[in-house]
């Protein structure tokens, strides 16, 4: 049965949550495999908005099993709050339909304190971190000193290790970063309570997913952030702290690469990014403001306004290749309605030559001037439409031809039902 990975092809915020929610209708299991609560998926169902940071978007379908894989770093406070808020809205989360990997790493209060203190120390050199402790948690994971979920369930081991970590982190916080330290007693008391709350959900996720595959279940893997925020392949250092590409499903969920049947790439009909970093097609004029306001381009996690610009197909084509994308999902096409003339970036002029790739050097990217193709816009709202204006069709056809992948899904509004399915994914 199909095992499909959904990833973002830009700098995140592509509207993956809605696409995943739509595809979940034909999935049995939905899996989050990387990132932390620095991600945010917004879904509108029957006029009610749900913002999810850790729990997979498929949780809004009552008959689906949702899983957080080992590649995710988990803030227990955020997860507990998310579970409680969903339950208050009538969404049922039992240990049979929500599983949390025993190998997932835990975000601690000192991770968040370090994240914020480092950013403050950088001053103008800030990279735009959300301050959620994501990076410092992944650091501890890489140095083999972090806490995994399974360790929270062993009180004696947890407290012994926590003493050592608090001593180490407080020295760094106070002596180098000039910030306040954290309290061992407060962390111990709080996190042991979290452990008991989460205990029923903590499972061997890799084994569960293998058994689901063997039982021929449809499995949907949802990525967080976007390809250009990948720590290896993105616009480093203005990236996240995990691998956001499709192949990280294997390490982030313990799932075999040979069992993945397709990859869907989600691409916004224009481009946005949050925080610092190069952005060749950024618009600082009225059109950029129009995209921001009409598109509601404010972070679902941070509330920060997103920088907006024309669609950059150089970025998208690179992401298609890196992820092995088979089908495209285009979101927020409706936001472009009413703009008389549209542009798409198809290359750059950099250091006196024309190139069709994004340079590795941040300094070189900042020198890139976009080369545009121009398209006629269209009038009228697209929400609820099953037939698109000819101009919109030409816009989509150009995207597909340029990146070499068919457009399977087209989002024409924020609602769950406002989507055109041009090709089946499952």
Secondary structure, DSSP 8 states (H G I E B T S, - for coil): --EEEEEESSSS-SSHHHHHHHHGGG-SEEEE-SB-TT--EEEEETTEEEEESSS-GGGGSTT-EEEE-TTBEE-HHHHHHHHHHHHHTT----TTTEEEETT-EE--HHHHHHHHHHHHHHGGG-----SSSHHHHHHHHHTT---BHHHHT-HHHHHHHHHHHHHHHHHIIIIIS------HHHHHHHHHHHHHHHGGGEE-HHHHHHHHHHTT--EEEE--S-GGG-TTTSSTTSS-SS--STTHHHHHH---GGG--EEEEEEESSEEE-SSS--TTB--SHHHHHHHHHTT-B-TTT--B-EEE-EEHHHHHHHHHHHT--EEEEE-GGGGTT-SEEEEEEEEEETTEEESS--SSHHHHHT-EEEEEEEE---S--TT-SS--HHHHHHHHHHHHHHT-EEEEEE-SSBTT-EEESS---
